[in-house]
Amino acid sequence: MRKFITTAIIILAAIGSKAQTASNPTHGFWVAESNKETPKLQVIKFYNDNSRLIYTAMVTKPVNIKKKSTQQMLNNICEELYRHKEGRPALLAINIR
């Protein structure tokens, strides 16, 4: 009986588990650059799939790229810039907080 219950719990745990979704954008990527001499100024560069620069933004306040919400925001901006090949400078001014 114990063996049956243990086996049932293991099977239910295996069925109920699921993998995490990837946080990377499907098209392109971004890079955040900062400097010790000017810590409040960051440069965020957005690239396409071929590692070609699409857009460069200068942000005048520190952006914490370790936060999931910030990463998701930058991924969304990267996707939007990729969809609109000509780039949209106002997009970053609105979305980066």
Buried (B, 14 or more C-beta within 10 A) or exposed (E): EEEEEEEEEEEEEEEEEEEEEEEEBEBBBBEBEBEEEEEEBBEBBBBBEEEEEBBBBEBEEEBEBEEEEBBEBBBEBBBBBBEEEEBBEEBBEEEBE
